Amino acid sequence: MSTSLNFINIGIQELIILFMFIIPIVIIIVISVFHVVSNQNISRQNRLLWLVLIVLAPLIGSLIYWLVGKNRYIEKNK
């Protein structure tokens, strides 16, 4: 009995890394893109700039959006 998945050649260590780090990062990026696209408080030009930032630097762009961008547009409309 092998401790790896032979058909995709992934071991236990790789699976742990996949589930602990990569999948949550992908989820954060997908949620960020969805939020930017669906947020009506952001102008088209700013929406495009946020999408470009998230696509070019996915993790950094998503984190910057959630830390800076999202709050800026919410406070502006109150």
SVG drawing of the C-alpha trace seen along z (x, -y; Angstrom):
<svg xmlns="http://www.w3.org/2000/svg" viewBox="-25 -59 30 61">
<polyline fill="none" stroke="black" stroke-width="0.4" points="0.0,0.0 1.5,-3.3 1.0,-6.6 0.7,-8.5 -2.0,-8.9 -0.3,-7.0 -2.5,-8.3 -1.6,-11.9 1.7,-11.3 0.8,-13.3 2.0,-12.3 0.6,-13.1 2.8,-16.2 1.7,-17.7 -2.0,-17.1 -1.5,-18.8 0.1,-21.8 -2.7,-21.8 -5.5,-21.9 -3.9,-24.2 -2.5,-26.9 -3.3,-26.7 -7.1,-26.1 -7.8,-28.9 -5.7,-31.3 -7.6,-30.4 -10.9,-30.8 -9.8,-34.3 -8.9,-35.3 -12.2,-34.1 -14.2,-35.8 -12.3,-39.0 -12.9,-39.0 -16.6,-38.3 -16.9,-41.1 -15.1,-43.6 -17.4,-42.7 -20.6,-42.7 -19.9,-45.8 -22.0,-48.6 -20.3,-51.3 -17.1,-51.1 -16.9,-53.0 -16.2,-51.1 -12.7,-52.5 -11.8,-51.6 -13.4,-48.2 -11.2,-47.5 -8.1,-48.7 -8.9,-46.4 -9.4,-43.4 -6.1,-44.1 -4.3,-44.3 -5.9,-41.0 -5.1,-39.3 -1.5,-40.5 -0.7,-39.9 -3.5,-37.6 -2.7,-37.2 -1.3,-40.7 -4.0,-42.4 -6.8,-40.5 -5.3,-41.4 -4.9,-45.1 -8.5,-45.2 -9.9,-43.7 -7.7,-45.9 -7.9,-49.2 -10.4,-49.3 -13.5,-47.7 -13.6,-49.9 -12.9,-53.0 -16.0,-52.5 -18.3,-51.6 -17.4,-54.7 -17.7,-57.0 -21.4,-56.0 -22.5,-56.3"/>
</svg>
